[in-house]
Amino acid sequence: MTLTDHLPALQVVVPMLSAPLVALMRVPGLSWAAATATSLMTFVVAVSLTGTVLQSGDVAYLMGSWPAPYGIELRVTAFSALLLLIVTAASALALLAGKHSIDTEIEDERQPLFYAAWLLALAGMTGIVVAGDAFNIFVFMEVASLASYVLIAAGSDRRTLPAVFKYLIMGTIGATFYLIGVGLVYMMTGTLNLADMEARIHEVGALRPILVAAGFITIGLAIKAALFPLHVWLPNSYTYAPHIVTAFFAACATKVALYVLLRFDFMVFQPSLPAHAVQFSLFLMPLAVLGILIASGVALFEKNLKRMLAYSSVAQVG
């Protein structure tokens, strides 16, 4: 196998292994340079993966050479390749443009740990996008969330602490709902692989537990994606976080969660559950419209620029 064959794994492994090394760098500016170089490297990997997907179709990578659905599968489709480009480009651009902002907002001795958390958040987001099974999506979701709490709380503004606490509570509730839903699906289908899950749902006799699981997963991911009215954690988190963190998360964090929500709704549940399409139409679509209208209206009257953009993000998710 060539290095090109390992690109899906490298998309996650490169930032994850670089994070502890960056945390040990105590020379001013060196940790920023290492984190920026790592982000640029992940962007190059994403570009290479996108080219491969456009030429040859979906890219599947079997961890440990164990065949799916028994082993862990990483899968890159055209949709996920687009998300990888967005996440890695946003990380690299934010780091390149935000060095002065970091130097003014974060003390020198704390910067290596800040950049290490940044790379862990990047690894978590890319892992969510390339993971081919529901449980590893949860694992990477928690990696990204824990790193996100650290990044938001890294600023000098004391108001970040209650904002992060609210984010922590809401994020934990969302992850719990998601995990309950995944457990119900696993109980009924015996698989965690998303492609295999879609195929096996057709063979399940009692679909009501699957429909309940779809509700749990949808609510959990809606919290992570800040879908109205489950967006209460987002405005303060974006407002009081360091500017560079706000720029990175506004481009990626909720969009990655929304991507997972779309994968489950349109690629796993709706083809097999006609009732879930009704659930989507009666609940999610009205909430999306309300999110667009109400969040846009609140943004119009906000005086704080970052809070205005935070409510704009809620409207865009809608």
Secondary structure by P-SEA (a helix, b strand, c coil): ccccccccccccaaaaaaaaaaaaccccaaaaaaaaaaaaaaaaaaaaaaaaaacccbbbbbcccccccccbbbbbcaaaaaaaaaaaaaaaaaaaacaaaaaacccccaaaaaaaaaaaaaaaaaaaaacccaaaaaaaaaaaaaaaaaaaacccccaaaaaaaaaaaaaaaaaaaaaaaaaaaaaacccccaaaaaaaccccccaaaaaaaaaaaaaaaaaaacccccccccaaaaaaccaaaaaaaaacaaaaaaaaaaaaaccccccccaaaaaaaaacaaaaaaaaaaaaaaaaaacccaaaaaaaaaaaaac
